[in-house]
């Protein structure tokens, strides 16, 4: 898996958003939400 480095500030925001869940899971949820919002056709087959 690729390594992504983020600023300390962004990491703290991700921790807050994760609310006790794994940060990786939270990031994937955020990516899915962004993708559906900005490119809804991408989920259609």
Backbone as CSV, one residue per row, in Angstrom:
resi,resn,N_x,N_y,N_z,CA_x,CA_y,CA_z,C_x,C_y,C_z
1,UNK,0.851,-1.177,0.000,0.000,0.000,0.000,0.891,1.231,0.000
2,UNK,0.543,2.239,-0.783,1.366,3.451,-0.822,1.325,4.193,0.516
3,UNK,2.377,4.881,0.784,2.450,5.684,2.009,2.113,7.128,1.653
4,UNK,1.227,7.714,2.423,0.826,9.102,2.199,1.200,9.889,3.447
5,UNK,1.929,10.967,3.254,2.310,11.805,4.380,1.439,13.059,4.380
6,UNK,0.924,13.406,5.556,0.070,14.588,5.701,0.623,15.459,6.824
7,UNK,0.195,16.695,6.831,0.643,17.612,7.874,0.081,17.184,9.231
8,UNK,0.723,17.662,10.266,0.271,17.382,11.634,-1.170,17.868,11.826
9,UNK,-1.476,19.048,11.286,-2.813,19.623,11.415,-3.867,18.731,10.748
10,UNK,-3.582,18.277,9.531,-4.525,17.414,8.833,-4.685,16.086,9.563
11,UNK,-3.589,15.541,10.081,-3.664,14.275,10.814,-4.570,14.416,12.038
12,UNK,-4.449,15.531,12.743,-5.330,15.759,13.904,-6.789,15.849,13.492
13,UNK,-7.049,16.468,12.338,-8.421,16.542,11.829,-8.949,15.143,11.504
14,UNK,-8.100,14.311,10.917,-8.504,12.937,10.603,-8.783,12.150,11.881
15,UNK,-7.953,12.333,12.897,-8.183,11.664,14.181,-9.520,12.082,14.775
16,UNK,-9.813,13.376,14.716,-11.089,13.870,15.235,-12.265,13.268,14.466
17,UNK,-12.144,13.216,13.154,-13.213,12.667,12.311,-13.389,11.168,12.546
18,UNK,-12.285,10.470,12.823,-12.335,9.024,13.034,-13.140,8.674,14.288
19,UNK,-13.088,9.547,15.283,-13.882,9.361,16.492,-13.738,7.953,17.076
20,UNK,-12.482,7.502,17.192,-12.222,6.195,17.795,-12.104,5.049,16.802
21,UNK,-12.525,5.247,15.571,-12.387,4.207,14.547,-10.968,4.242,13.988
22,UNK,-10.605,3.242,13.200,-9.311,3.245,12.522,-9.284,4.388,11.508
23,UNK,-8.193,5.116,11.485,-8.083,6.261,10.574,-8.191,5.805,9.125
24,UNK,-7.608,4.658,8.787,-7.708,4.148,7.408,-9.161,3.976,6.986
25,UNK,-9.982,3.411,7.875,-11.403,3.228,7.551,-12.083,4.567,7.325
26,UNK,-11.758,5.528,8.160,-12.341,6.857,8.036,-11.944,7.509,6.720
27,UNK,-10.677,7.377,6.347,-10.221,7.965,5.086,-10.965,7.347,3.915
28,UNK,-11.134,6.020,3.908,-11.848,5.366,2.808,-13.298,5.827,2.739
29,UNK,-13.928,6.032,3.896,-15.308,6.539,3.907,-15.356,7.945,3.313
30,UNK,-14.374,8.769,3.671,-14.328,10.133,3.161,-14.092,10.140,1.649
31,UNK,-13.219,9.268,1.178,-12.947,9.177,-0.254,-14.217,8.743,-0.998
32,UNK,-14.923,7.755,-0.451,-16.165,7.301,-1.071,-17.212,8.398,-1.137
33,UNK,-17.336,9.148,-0.060,-18.292,10.251,-0.020,-17.924,11.309,-1.058
34,UNK,-16.656,11.656,-1.126,-16.191,12.645,-2.102,-16.460,12.155,-3.526
35,UNK,-16.141,10.890,-3.756,-16.306,10.327,-5.104,-17.772,10.343,-5.537
36,UNK,-18.659,9.926,-4.643,-20.085,9.918,-4.986,-20.606,11.325,-5.221
37,UNK,-20.101,12.280,-4.446,-20.566,13.666,-4.573,-20.069,14.315,-5.865
38,UNK,-18.813,14.046,-6.240,-18.200,14.741,-7.364,-18.184,13.949,-8.662
39,UNK,-18.441,12.659,-8.589,-18.423,11.846,-9.792,-19.371,10.651,-9.602
40,UNK,-20.673,10.903,-9.502,-21.613,9.825,-9.204,-21.636,8.714,-10.249
41,UNK,-21.248,9.017,-11.474,-21.240,7.982,-12.523,-20.216,6.908,-12.242
42,UNK,-19.208,7.205,-11.430,-18.118,6.260,-11.180,-18.607,5.006,-10.455
43,UNK,-19.713,5.086,-9.759,-20.227,3.914,-9.030,-21.177,3.082,-9.880
44,UNK,-21.514,3.564,-11.042,-22.413,2.796,-11.928,-21.598,1.861,-12.793
45,UNK,-22.155,0.714,-13.067,-21.453,-0.247,-13.928,-22.244,-0.520,-15.160
